[in-house]
Amino acid sequence: MKAIFSFVVKLILLLVLCYVSYVFIKTFLNSFKTGTDTEKTLLSGFMTFIITTIVTAWYKHRDNKNAILNDLRKMKSDVYFEFVDFYINKMLGALNKGEKIDIDREMQAFLFKYTPKISLWGSDRVLKKYLELKDNKLVEAHESNPYEILDRFENLVLEMRADLGYGNSRIEKRDLIRLFVNDVPKQ
């Protein structure tokens, strides 16, 4: 409902802006036809000033927005790296050694400490993938399908990469996992 209301308000503002622009341009063109040379010169200078001001404000706004997005990416990348680093060392290290994945106190403590960070910095899609990976039933499912944990981990990392601005368009299923774990089939 809120999105619809916001859309309607923006549409009304756009229509009002179009009408005001139409009236202004019509008056401007009439002034050029009937005005004196001095009026035409002043009007041209005024229009140049207005256009320059608008373009400068737009560029400044865009640069500020990009700076904010870059700062957010930096913060997110630190939070995401912390998770990926721990997960690779703890979980995938066990898989590479042929050991059973065990959710021990160290992992529970890490997840307890990490969850507030990702809940603050992660996008909605990253949070959904994080919850899928964190699902307690997943550990039980590991015994019947050992690649399920890996696939969910890869889905989370791909979502983190997308949140940081990467396209992931040329990464195939299990490509990221094969960076860390040997002998993983492509599927």
PEHU-V814473 format. One record per residue. N is the residue number from 0. PSI is psi in degrees with one decimal (NA if undefined). NEAR is the number of other ideal C-beta (glycine too) atoms within 10 Angstrom. Layout:
# PEHU-V814473
[[N:PSI:NEAR] [N:PSI:NEAR]]
This chain:
# PEHU-V814473
[[0:-42.7:5] [1:-38.3:6] [2:-39.1:7] [3:-44.4:8] [4:-44.0:9] [5:-41.7:10] [6:-43.5:10] [7:-42.7:10] [8:-44.4:10] [9:-38.8:10] [10:-43.2:10] [11:-44.3:10] [12:-38.6:10] [13:-42.7:10] [14:-42.6:10] [15:-43.6:10] [16:-41.5:10] [17:-42.7:10] [18:-45.1:10] [19:-41.1:10] [20:-41.8:10] [21:-47.9:10] [22:-43.6:10] [23:-45.4:12] [24:-40.1:10] [25:-45.2:10] [26:-40.9:11] [27:-46.2:14] [28:-37.3:10] [29:-37.1:10] [30:-36.6:14] [31:-33.2:12] [32:-40.3:7] [33:-11.8:9] [34:165.5:14] [35:172.0:9] [36:-37.6:7] [37:-44.2:8] [38:-41.3:12] [39:-41.7:14] [40:-45.9:11] [41:-41.7:13] [42:-41.3:15] [43:-41.9:12] [44:-42.5:10] [45:-44.3:11] [46:-40.4:12] [47:-43.8:10] [48:-46.4:10] [49:-47.9:11] [50:-43.2:10] [51:-41.8:10] [52:-44.5:10] [53:-45.8:10] [54:-42.0:10] [55:-43.7:10] [56:-39.8:10] [57:-44.9:10] [58:-40.7:10] [59:-43.8:10] [60:-44.7:10] [61:-41.2:10] [62:-40.5:10] [63:-42.4:10] [64:-43.6:10] [65:-37.6:10] [66:-41.7:10] [67:-45.2:10] [68:-39.6:11] [69:-39.8:10] [70:-41.8:10] [71:-41.6:13] [72:-39.8:14] [73:-46.1:10] [74:-43.9:12] [75:-41.7:21] [76:-36.3:16] [77:-43.7:11] [78:-44.4:17] [79:-41.2:23] [80:-40.5:11] [81:-43.3:15] [82:-48.7:22] [83:-41.6:17] [84:-47.4:10] [85:-46.2:16] [86:-42.7:20] [87:-46.6:16] [88:-39.0:11] [89:-56.3:16] [90:-53.6:21] [91:-27.1:19] [92:-39.8:13] [93:-41.2:13] [94:-40.5:20] [95:-31.4:13] [96:-3.4:7] [97:16.1:6] [98:159.1:9] [99:139.6:10] [100:128.1:17] [101:124.4:12] [102:99.5:15] [103:-173.6:9] [104:-36.6:7] [105:-44.4:11] [106:-42.9:15] [107:-40.6:10] [108:-41.5:10] [109:-47.4:15] [110:-36.6:16] [111:-39.8:9] [112:-32.5:11] [113:-31.8:17] [114:-42.9:15] [115:-34.4:9] [116:-47.9:16] [117:-29.2:22] [118:-26.7:11] [119:-42.8:10] [120:-20.1:17] [121:145.7:22] [122:169.6:15] [123:-42.8:8] [124:-37.2:15] [125:-42.0:25] [126:-40.3:16] [127:-45.1:14] [128:-35.1:20] [129:-43.9:22] [130:-38.1:12] [131:-40.8:15] [132:-36.8:20] [133:-11.2:15] [134:126.1:12] [135:-30.9:7] [136:-17.8:7] [137:-38.6:17] [138:-39.3:14] [139:-37.0:9] [140:-19.0:13] [141:-34.6:19] [142:-38.1:10] [143:-32.0:7] [144:92.3:11] [145:-17.8:13] [146:-6.1:16] [147:-44.0:14] [148:-43.3:20] [149:-42.3:21] [150:-40.7:16] [151:-38.4:18] [152:-44.9:24] [153:-41.0:23] [154:-40.2:18] [155:-45.7:27] [156:-39.7:24] [157:-39.3:19] [158:-38.3:22] [159:-43.4:24] [160:-41.6:17] [161:-38.7:14] [162:-28.0:19] [163:-2.4:15] [164:2.4:11] [165:148.0:11] [166:-30.1:8] [167:18.3:13] [168:-24.6:5] [169:10.5:6] [170:122.6:14] [171:167.2:10] [172:131.4:12] [173:8.5:17] [174:-43.7:14] [175:-39.1:21] [176:-39.1:20] [177:-14.6:15] [178:-30.5:12] [179:-28.7:20] [180:131.2:18] [181:152.3:7] [182:39.6:6] [183:124.0:18] [184:149.0:8] [185:-28.8:9] [186:NA:8]]
